[in-house]
Amino acid sequence: MAQPLQTINLIAPGFKGINTEDSPLAQDPSFAELADNAVIDRRGRVAARKGNDVVTTDKTELGTDRIHRIHRFYDDAGNEKLFSTGNNKILSGTDTLVDETPVAYSILANDWKMFNFNNSCYFFQEGYEPLVYNNTLGVVTPMTGVVGSSVTPSQYCGEAVGAFGRLWCVGSTTDKSTVYWSDLLDGTDFTGGSSGSINVEKAWPKGFDEVQALAAHNNFLIIFGKTSILVYQGANSPATMSLVDTVVGVGCVDKNSVQSIGTDVLFLDSSGLRSFGRVMQQKSLPITELSRNVKQDLITLIQNKTEPVNSVYSPENYFYLLCFPDQQTIYCFDLRGNLENGSYRITRWPSSSFTAFERDVSDGTLYIGSVDGLGTYNEYSDNGSSYRFKYFTPGLTFGDSSKTKFLKKIKPTLVGANSATVFLKWAYDFNTFFRSQDYIVGNQQPAFFGESEFNIGEFTGGQLTSRRSINATGSGTVVTIGLESDINGFPLSIQEINLLALIGKLL
């Protein structure tokens, strides 16, 4: 005998992010099977990401290439300049990209490490003489052109960082084990004063490894290998610094993934995203995987990558972005807390044209690089073009996977999405063929308190809220619901989805 209609209310559906690791049948419906071009907004809802508001109007110097790296230089006198790299050039500017490459300096790659140290901007790339810029020089200058400098091909390194009052570098074309440091407060002098070096080849806990990245955290110098980590204390006096700790089985596969988030350092290991603090705490225990819920998908991207990754930490947006430019995929990690299994909440930005990032520490502006030049993370279109937002639930069983469900109605509640066409989709028993029905969200402007008459405009706090009831068809034991919309000028958040179904007999 058929049972009465039953409802399942998905409140803030998908607010735990994507989970492609666990069985769909065993999943909490708070997870999402798919959350594309999405973020978790400040109210805990799956929402459309913002877009790339391109500001470059003249990208002649970039040609047909894309922006590979972005860096904002600033000094204590208030001077600042935005640098970017692409088309085998050092570029500057936003509206118009200007070639800053030194005369007679030949560049054949774009994987520059750029950072500020002691009121100067430094540029390092493996096999290339380091470059320097400051307001006194006025132009980007090879390091040997700076008065008082002392640098050899040993310091033509791919990785470098400014820390503990010195510039540190490692990774020349012939030596991946020797870490060099400059004289105190002089990033151009690697042979005089208190400059020096240390070879860590015999310090690796399990034999041979290669230095991949450097970082400074909690007064420690962190040296990341591919499969292990060395931690040195006393780096303020590097001649006497000592090895204080090591980690085996965890390392860094790309220097560009390393980001300091204030209280910790995030980096990309061969098995996913890791936290330095958690690795140090848990090295004798099963180590928490911050990307556990998308582990195999992320490993596939790591194994297939042919170019360096890009990453950025944006405290204003509460996220860490990990970008695979060659595979046009970005994973967005929400850093506001960990789930029960230790993972961050994760969404995905597929088919993305974003290829580089930089956060302006002065106002939190997030710069984006692409084939169009430079833009900012702002508004809701990518250089005037729409992008597709997608959300799909895991398999829903209404509490009993053995009974047939006849889905009758789908009632989504959306915030925003003015004038957008929304596509509601549903399928049964993990079928890849989805039934679909679309509708257009109203284009009325939201009413504000004191600006609309009683019973004419509803006070919404500035955002349109829409509710629709869609008739559904078909039957099966497991139901999957999807919602898609092209984002083009307006935000969209999913507040809730109510499902009404008739529960049939046991199969």
Residue, then its C-alpha position, 0 to 999 in steps of 0.5 A: m500500500a502506498q504511503p502518504l507524501q513525504t518531504i525532505n528539507l535541504i536547509a542550506p544544501g551543500f554547505k559542507g562542500i563537495n564530497t567525491e570520496d564517500s559512497p553517495l548513499a551513505q553521505d550526509p545531504s549537507f554535502a554536494e556531489l557537485a558544486d561548480n563555480a561556487v563558494i560557501d558564502r558567509r551565511g553558510r550557503v552554496a553560492a555562485r563565486k564572483g567573477n573576473d572584472v578585467v581592468t586591462t585595456d591594452k595587453t599588447e605586450l602580453g600578446t596571446d599569452r596569459i598572465h603567469r604570476i602577479h606581485r604587488f611591490y610596496d615600500d615604507a615610503g608609500n611607493e607601489k607597483l603591480f608586476s606581472t609576468g607573461n609572454n617571457k616578459i616582466l610586465s607592470g601596470t593594470d590598465t596598460l601592461v608595460d614591458e619592464t624586462p631589462v635591456a639585453y636580458s633574455i627570458l624564455a620562461n615565466d615561472w618567476k618567484m617575486f617577493n618584497f624584502n627591505n624596500s625592494c622587489y626581487f625576481f628569482q627564476e631557476g637558471y636566470e640572474p636574479l632581478v631587483y626593483n626599488n624606487t631608487l633604481g627606478v627600473v627592473t635591474p639585474m642583480t649584478g647591476v646593483v651597486g655593492s652586489s655580489v652574486t654568482p650562478s649558484q644563486y640563480c635559483g628558482e625558489a627564494v624568500g625574505a625572512f629573518g632579515r635576509l634573503w634566502c634562495v635555493g634550487s639552481t640548475t645544478d644544485k637542489s640541496t644548498v640553501y644560500w642566505s644573503d648578508l644581513l638586510d642586503g638581499t644582493d650580497f651573497t658573498g660578503g658580511s654574514s652571508g653563507s650557505i648550508n647543504v641539507e643533502k645529508a639532513w633528509p630523514k630518509g635519504f635523498d630528497e630535493v628542496q622544493a620550497l622555503a617558508a618562515h613560520n613561528n621563528f622557524l625556517i621550513i625547508f620543504g623537500k618532495t617527500s620530507i620536511l626539515v625545520y631549523q631553529g635559530a635562523n636569525s643567526p644562520a651560521t649557528m642555526s640547528l635542525v630541530d625537527t623533521v617530517v617523513g612522508v610529507g613534502c611539497v610538490d610545488k613551491n607556488s602552493v605555499q601560502s602563509i595564512g597567519t596561524d599556519v602554512l598551507f602547501l600541496d603534497s603529492s596526496g593533497l593539501r596539507s597544513f604545516g601546523r597539523v603535520m607537526q602535531q600529528k606526524s606520529l599519528p594519521i595526518t589530517e588531510l585538508s582535501r580528503n573529500v576530493k582526494q582522488d580528484l586532486i591527486t589526478l590533477i597533481q599527477n597530470k599537471t604539466e605547468p606549475v600551480n598558482s595559489v592565493y590566500s584571501p582572508e576577506n573571502y575566507f578561502y585558499l585557491l589552488c589553481f591548475p592553469d594547464q587543466q583549467t581547474i581551481y579548487c576553493f578551500d573554505l578556511r572558516g573551520n574543518l569538518e568532522n573528518g578534518s577536511y576543509r569545505i571545498t568547491r570547484w571552479p572548472s573551465s576557469s580562465f583564471t591563471a594567476f592571483e595576488r592579494d593587495v594587503s593594503d585593502g584586500t583586493l584580489y587580483i586575477g591574471s588571465v589571457d585578458g590581462l589583469g582583473t579583480y575578483n569582483e562582480y558576477s561575470d568573467n570579463g562580461s561573459s557568463y559562467r555556469f553555476k552548478y549544484f547537485t546533491p548526493g543520492l537521496t533515499f528519504g531514509d530508506s533505500s529499499k523503497t521506490k520514490f515518486l518525486k512529485k515536487i521540487k521547491p527551491t528557495l534562491v537568494g539573488a539571481n535576478s532575471a536568471t534562467v534556472f534549470l532544475k534537474w532530477a534523476y533516479d538511481f544514479n542515472t546520468f540522464f536527468r529530467s529537466q525543467d527551467y524557469i526565469v527568476g523575476n527581475q523586480q528590484p528588492a524592496f528596502f525598508g522605508e522605500s516601498e509601500f505596505n503590501i507592495g514591496e517585501f523588505t528583503g535586506g537588499q536581496l531578492t528571494s524567490r520560491r518556485s514549485i516545480n512538478a517532477t516525474g518518474s520514480g526510483t529508489v535513489v533521487t539526485i537533484g541538480l540546479e544550474s544557472d548562468i551567472n551574468g551580473f547577479p549573485l545567486s545563493i541556494q537557501e533551501i530545497n524542499l522535496l515532496a515525494l510519494i514513497g512506494k512499496l519495497l522492491 
